[in-house]
Amino acid sequence: MEIRPYQPHDARALVHSYNALHERPFTLAEFRTSMAALLAANGRIWTILSPDSQPVGYATVEPVPGLPGLADLDGLIDPHWQRRGLGSRLLGHLCRKLTGGPIHQLSHSLTDLDSPAAHFLRYHRFQLSHQESHLLFTAWDDLPLPVPPSPTCRVAPLAERAEAMALFSRLYEASFAPHPWHQPYSPAELEATLQATADMRFLWVDKQPVGVVWLHYPAPGEAEIEPMGVAPEMQGWGYGRYLLLDTLHYLRQRQIERLRLGVWATNKVALSLYEQIGFRHNYARSYLTLVLH
């Protein structure tokens, strides 16, 4: 069984393996594009071949932006070649290749800790590092009114794109830098992801920016919040609740039916706020990690 770096002509065989294991299939063009994008982001891909030199599995390692030394691990083995030790061989190979380099920790996220993938990773010494609760809001008819904690606070976007991105970065650092779930946005990420300046809603108190919500619209009638933050010195005074409720009323006016957000399971204060307002648990995402030696 040969293991070598991924080559573009591997895609035709590997996309069939991928589609046999996933509910949402890839076209060949989509698969090739995703692999090319991963390599362009300084990721690495290995292909494992059958005895007759056919690609029967792959593994990808992609650095996590803003978190030096951490990389996301993904991959698969074709269903016809599973339970033959190929996954273990592939994982061992890439760990040896990565040891001593800039990547010192691998992470894989999943929604079922009893899945075959979870059992495989735990067998290979991956450990649960943290969990994220994904919440859903649909209780628009019972939405409380946003009551400002002070007469000088308001929620409004910035018209200038560069100014909005710079202010978002400053508020994001102030809100999340002290916490383990902190993952900075790079300027390239902001530029590529921000669709409109109106999607970043800033909380102002005495004309000073103290909080932010970033809205995303993945599908008609749906919205996501990622992230929402309030400066530490303004927490505990009701400003986060006001920012969230004001945003919910804004989304209701836009006829949004489903709003989603994720919050680390250890962030009990935020979870309590969301549940009080009417968010309900949708699913949990668990992160298994391996430290490379």
C-alpha positions, 0 to 999 in steps of 0.5 A: 500500500503506497502513500504519496502526496495527492495528485490532481488525477486522484480526484476522479477515484476519490470523489466516488469514495467521498460520495459513497460516505456523505449525504451531500455529494460532490461533483468532480469539479467541486472536489477538485476545487476544494482540494486545490483551495486547501493546497493554496491555503498551505494545507497538505493532502496524502493519497493511499493507493491499493495494491493495483495503484488505485486511490482508495483513500486520502487525508487532509491537514489544513492549518487553522487561521489565527491559531499557529500550530493547529490544523484540521484533520479530515479524510476517508477510506473507500468503504470497500477498503475499510477495516484493513488497517489503511486508515491507521497506516495513513494516519501514522504516515502523516503524523510522522511527516508532520512531527518536528514541523510547524504543525504540532496539534491536529483537530477533527470535529464531529457531531456524534462521539459514538460514530466510527470516526470518533472511535477510530480517532480515540483509538489513536489517542485523540482526546476530547478538547472542547464542545460547541453547542449549536442553537436555533431560534424560531420563537419570533412571536414571543420576542421580548422588546430590546430595552437599552441599559442606558439612554446613550446606547444604540446599535448601528452599522458603519457605512465604510467597509474598511472602517467596519472591518478594522473596528470589528477586529478591534472589538473581536480581540477585546471580547475574545482574546482572554478566552480559549475559544479565541480564534482571530480573523485574518484581514484576508478572511474578513475581506473574503467573507464580509458581504455587506457592511450592514451585516456587521452591527455595532453597539455604541455607548456614549458614541463609543463602540463596545460590541458587535454582531456579525450576521450571515445569510446562508439561505433564504429565510435563514441567518447565522450569528458568527460571532457576537461579542461585547467588550469585557468592561461592558459585560454584566450590565445588560448590553449583550442582551440589548445587542442581541434583542435589537438584532433579533428584531432587525432580522424579524423585519427582514422576514428571517425564519430561522436563526442559528449560532454556535457557542462553546459549551463552557461559556455558561453566561452566554448559553444562559442568555440565549436560552432565556431569550428563546434559543433552543439546542439544535446539536453539539459539535465535539472537537477531538485533538491529538498532540504531535510529539 
